[in-house]
Amino acid sequence: MQISVNVPIYNEGENVDTLYAELVETLESLGVEFEIVLTNDGSDDATSARLDALAARDPRVKIIHFRRNYGQTAALMAGIRHCRGRVVVLMDGDLQNDPGDIPALLDKLDEGYDVVSGWRKERLEGLARRVPSRIANWLVSRMSGLRLRDYGCTLKAYRREVLENVRLYGEMHRFI
């Protein structure tokens, strides 16, 4: 298995089919073996049924269902534990991360990097969410000495060995 895409899903029933179609189109264009691991984080809308329908028709799709909402970090960690790919791509299920960006992340990994971070160039949230995010990004960069544009962006690609001993809790997925 070359690539595992790991996506936490919470109440995204309306987006699941679009996300799946965009992921498959992108991943098939790469010509590599892949899997899509979707963790249903206790959704109470149509998400569960739509995820199960995807898995029933495509064996490359793995579904993990949580009984209740445990949060994005727990859902990502559960997915990481089930990923078999040499490369693990993390992304959100709300369509703010474009699956079409995955090849660019993989190209950077091919240059020798172990982790490649994406960023939400055109965020869909309003100013009330973007301003605090910018302040937080500045503060974390200042304190850590690491300059990233968007610590809150889940879109990242990792060599599998980087994640093997990672144990996530709280909101720690932002700092891998």
TABEL-V851979 format. One record per residue. N is the residue number from 1. SS is DSSP state (@ for helix, = for strand, . for the rest). OMEGA is omega as a letter, one per 20 degrees, with the letter a starting at -180 (NA if undefined). Layout:
BEGIN
[[N & SS & OMEGA] [N & SS & OMEGA]]
END
This chain:
BEGIN
[[1 & . & a] [2 & . & a] [3 & = & r] [4 & = & r] [5 & = & a] [6 & = & a] [7 & = & r] [8 & = & a] [9 & = & r] [10 & . & r] [11 & . & r] [12 & . & a] [13 & . & a] [14 & . & a] [15 & . & a] [16 & @ & a] [17 & @ & r] [18 & @ & r] [19 & @ & r] [20 & @ & a] [21 & @ & a] [22 & @ & r] [23 & @ & a] [24 & @ & r] [25 & @ & a] [26 & @ & a] [27 & @ & r] [28 & @ & r] [29 & @ & r] [30 & @ & r] [31 & . & a] [32 & . & r] [33 & . & a] [34 & = & r] [35 & = & r] [36 & = & a] [37 & = & a] [38 & = & r] [39 & = & r] [40 & = & a] [41 & . & r] [42 & . & a] [43 & . & r] [44 & . & r] [45 & . & a] [46 & . & a] [47 & @ & a] [48 & @ & a] [49 & @ & a] [50 & @ & r] [51 & @ & r] [52 & @ & r] [53 & @ & r] [54 & @ & a] [55 & @ & r] [56 & @ & a] [57 & @ & a] [58 & . & a] [59 & . & r] [60 & . & a] [61 & = & r] [62 & = & r] [63 & = & r] [64 & = & r] [65 & = & r] [66 & . & r] [67 & . & r] [68 & . & a] [69 & . & r] [70 & . & r] [71 & . & a] [72 & @ & a] [73 & @ & r] [74 & @ & r] [75 & @ & r] [76 & @ & a] [77 & @ & r] [78 & @ & r] [79 & @ & r] [80 & @ & a] [81 & @ & a] [82 & @ & a] [83 & . & a] [84 & . & a] [85 & . & r] [86 & . & r] [87 & = & r] [88 & = & r] [89 & = & r] [90 & = & r] [91 & = & r] [92 & = & r] [93 & . & a] [94 & . & r] [95 & . & r] [96 & . & r] [97 & . & a] [98 & . & r] [99 & @ & r] [100 & @ & r] [101 & @ & a] [102 & @ & r] [103 & @ & r] [104 & @ & r] [105 & @ & a] [106 & @ & r] [107 & @ & r] [108 & @ & r] [109 & @ & r] [110 & @ & r] [111 & . & r] [112 & . & r] [113 & . & r] [114 & . & a] [115 & = & r] [116 & = & a] [117 & = & r] [118 & . & r] [119 & . & a] [120 & . & a] [121 & . & r] [122 & . & a] [123 & . & a] [124 & . & r] [125 & . & r] [126 & . & a] [127 & @ & a] [128 & @ & r] [129 & @ & a] [130 & @ & a] [131 & @ & r] [132 & @ & r] [133 & @ & r] [134 & @ & r] [135 & @ & r] [136 & @ & r] [137 & @ & r] [138 & @ & a] [139 & @ & a] [140 & @ & r] [141 & @ & a] [142 & @ & a] [143 & @ & a] [144 & @ & a] [145 & . & r] [146 & . & a] [147 & . & r] [148 & . & r] [149 & . & a] [150 & . & r] [151 & . & a] [152 & . & a] [153 & . & a] [154 & . & a] [155 & . & a] [156 & = & r] [157 & = & a] [158 & = & r] [159 & = & a] [160 & @ & a] [161 & @ & r] [162 & @ & a] [163 & @ & a] [164 & . & a] [165 & . & r] [166 & . & r] [167 & . & a] [168 & . & r] [169 & . & a] [170 & . & r] [171 & . & a] [172 & @ & r] [173 & @ & a] [174 & @ & a] [175 & @ & r] [176 & . & NA]]
END
